[in-house]
């Protein structure tokens, strides 16, 4: 299958949504709204639930199936309030020692006037920094489109998985083609060179595993169970350190002569 | 031919004139005859002769094997006199030691790839190990597209290291210069304990053109500029270039004196 075909599958409006994942994998879900700073953002959906009988915080980008739903959730494109809402839930999870499970499916953070006015850059940066230091297990599953900082803003996890037909990239192939070749119609070519498929990202050491989509929910369930088991023996500090090292050194293969050597001051 | 001292004197006279005519204050500073380079910045910020650059031996990075990328970097290196879009080292500012990093937008718009991200991390780690404050002059067009997902992940990498540095008690001063956008704005640039900005600097996550296309209307005058962000509560202070050193010196002093 070509990269652009994967892109189309990842974006398919009939692909399962966060609500489907929550319905099929968790019980007793209680939705939490609001950033508690004055705004609510429908493009981030989440709350507290039980996973195999144990409390977790679960959240993710929300996309809709109908035009009406998509307007309500802004096509899965959060503003700063969305990232702050997510962080609020995650900090609360840390307080109550609940593991955090996030589902990523977004075309990107919303590039709008209000989003900029209320600090989109600050909100995403804050999430990256604070997520990196959380003292509970964090597991991320990229289920559809994982595009740009808008995806990463809820994806700084101990374990990051992708569904086999999901994509994860610095930008949409259209945007990539437009920036580098000044021609957004070259998106097929862009998708090919960007290395955005699950297999590409696994090979680049950006993700920890690829979840097959045959028997989807069972496969996801198994991955979460295994990941939580893997992390169960780590102390709070070790969980934080594990995540820190994952993101600090994921690219050391590429920087191998410099990554851990001491710098020389001239 | 005027000597360096004379030229510097003239420069400060120009600043003085500008202070007396605040309406003309910014334009000459924003659009100087000569681009304000990394070298100019070091000269204006570091005490004379104190800047010692970190020397790294980075391997060539081209994770997407993107055509023309390595050639482009190679040709830029001789032009801008640095290996990638950032220069970092130690210096003294008004006698206070600090780690100073300066992004160079002449090198691919100071977009963030692996080498740049790694340099930011190493600068912060050096500052942490030696208990020094960290000052970064940020400027960037955003992610280094040619490095794809590896570029995106630098956002998490740099943010994680900066967070660790701050948790350890380190002082991080971020100075946002024109322009600071995209992945750099949404990572280490906006994580300062103190966040300064230069007048009129464009600062934001999404570029103005993308926003205009999305919302289908023209953006108001001054949108995403330093003054706009100060008004909305995201900047500690806007500081002009001629005052930058004294402000940084004062901030270092304020954090060095035991409370």
Interface residues (C-beta under 8 A of the other chain):
Chain A: X109 X110 X111 X112 X113 X115 X116 X117 X118 X119 X120 X121 X122 X124 X125 X126 X128 X129 X130 X132 X133 X148 X149 X152 X153 X155 X156 X168 X169 X170 X171 X176 X179 X180 X193 X194 X195 X196 X200 X201 X204 X206 X243 X244 X247 X248 X250 X251 X254 X255 X256 X257 X258 X259 X263 X264 X265 X266
Chain B: X52 X53 X54 X55 X56 X57 X58 X59 X61 X63 X64 X66 X89 X90 X114 X115 X117 X118 X121 X122 X126 X143 X145 X146 X147 X148 X149 X150 X151 X152 X153 X155 X156 X157 X159 X160 X161 X162 X163 X164 X167 X182 X183 X185 X186 X187 X188 X189 X190 X191 X203 X204 X205 X206 X207 X210 X211 X214 X215 X219 X223 X224 X228 X232 X233 X234
